[in-house]
Amino acid sequence: MVHAAIFVIFPFCMVFAAISDLLSMTIANRVSLILIAAFAVLAPLAGLDWAAYGWHFLAGAVVFAVTFGIFAIGGMGGGDAKLLTATAVWMGFGLPLLDYLITATFLGGLLTVFIVFFRKSTLATMHGQNIFLRNLTGDSTGVPYGIALGAAGLLAFPQSPLVVAALQQIAAN
């Protein structure tokens, strides 16, 4: 049951955050809260020792401090900052977190360039009222960065400590 929860909760939340940000330009607080609460419950059950458990929450605190500063100066949305924080808790310090942050930055840059060009195209005026595209076409809206964060989370997830621990436990049985 623990393994199933590990393999389902995180990917579901990443996909939900991406779709939610695309459709409404918001990432609900409950997504980040579910991610943090699920990690808090699942990590000890998956065999993560208490020192590593603490380091994971410290990684989240560090990412929160940085992203809160970026949010305070208007460089990022609050939902994005909270999703980055919750994802950092799952990744912990180390290569999975670094991979996530680099991938999110790269995908976010590609998404931003795509949206800038799309907003200048005739397709934007033709499809501006489409429920799936309206947040990509309006010049007054920002970039639904949750799409990049969700995709990066899914790409980094297989290397996350909980997935690695769960796969080791499954292989041992």
N, C-alpha and C positions, 0 to 999 in steps of 0.2 A: 504494500500500500504506500509506503514511504517513497519507494522508487517511482511509482506511477505518479505521485504528486509532484516529485521533482521534475519528471519529464513532461508534465502537462502544465503546471501553474505558470512557470516562467515564460515558456513560449506563448501561451494563451495571452498573458498580460502584455507581451511585446506586440503581438498582432493587434490586440484590442487598442493599445495606445496609438499605434500607427494609423489604424482606421479611424479612430476617434479624432485624432488631430487632423486628418485629411478632411473629415466631414464637418467638424465643428470648430477647428482651431483651438481645441482644448484637450488636455489630458487630465482626466478626472483624478482627484486626490486618492480615490479608493484604489486605483491601479498601483500607485506607489505604496500605499498602506498594505495592500494584499501581498505585494512582493516582499516587503520587510517582515511582515508577520509570518508569512510562509517560511522565509529563510530562518527566522528565529525559532520556529517549531521544528522544521525539517533538518536543519544542520546537525543538531546533537543526535537526532535519530539516525542520521546517515553516517554517523561516526566521526564527525568533525570534532577535534579536541577543543577544549575551552580556550586555549591560547589562540588557536586559529580563529575560533568563533569571535573573540574580541578583536582580532586584527581585521576581520571582515567588517565589523561595525565601525572600526576606526577608519577604514578605507571609505566607507560611506560618509563619515563625518568630514573627512578631508575634502571629498568631492563636493559635499554640500556647502562647505565654507567657500570653496572656489566658485561654484555655480551661483551661490547666493550673491556673491560680489558682482558677478557678471549680470545677474538679474537686476541688482540694485542700480546699475548704471544703464539699464535698458538694452543690454546686449543679448538677452535670452528670455524666454517666457518662463513663468513660474512652474508650469507643468513639466517643461523640459528639464529644469533644474532638479525637480523632485524625482523624475524618472531616472535621470542620470545617477542621483544619489542612491535610489533603491537598487539600480542595476549594479552599482559599485559594491553594495553590500553583498550581492550574490557572487560577484567576481573576486572580491578580496584584493589585497595588494598582490602584484605580480603580473606575469605575462597576460593572463586573461583580461585583466582590467586595462592594461596598456593596449592590447589588441582591440578591445571594445572602443576605447577612446579614439584611437587612430582611425579605425574603420568608421566610426560615427562622424568624425571630422571629414574624412574623405567623402563618404556618402552624402553628408550634409552639404558639402561644397558642390558636388555634382547636382544635387537636388536644387540648390539655390541657382546655379547657372541655368539648369533646365527651366526653372520657373521664370527667370528673368527673360529668357528667349521666348518662352511660351506666351508670356504676357504681351509681348510685342508682336506676336504672330496673328494672322487672321483667324486661326483656329480658336484663339481666346475669345474673340468677339462672337464667333459662331456658337461656341459652347459655354459661354459665360453663365448661363442659367442652369446648366446641368448640376445636379446635387453633388456629384462626385468631383466635379471640376471647378465649381464656383470659387473655392478658396485658393485655387491655383491661378485664377484669372484676374482677380481684383488687385489693382495697384495699391489699394489702401490696406490690404491684408498682408500679414507677414508671411513667413515660410513655415509650413507645417513640419517642423524639424523632427517631430515625433516619428515621422516615417523613417528618417535616417536612423534615429535612435533605436527604433524597433528592429529594423533590418540588421543593424550592427549587433544588437543584443542577440538576435537569432544566430548570427554568424560566430559570435564569441562563445555562445552557450555551451557547445560541446567540450570546450576546454575548461569550463568553470569547475572549481573544486567539488561542488556537490555532484555534478554529473560524473566526474572522474571517480569519486568515492562510490557512487551508486553502481557504476559499471564494474568496478572492482568487486563489490559485494555480490553482484549478480554473477560474475565470472567465477567467484570462489564457491558458489553454491552448486 
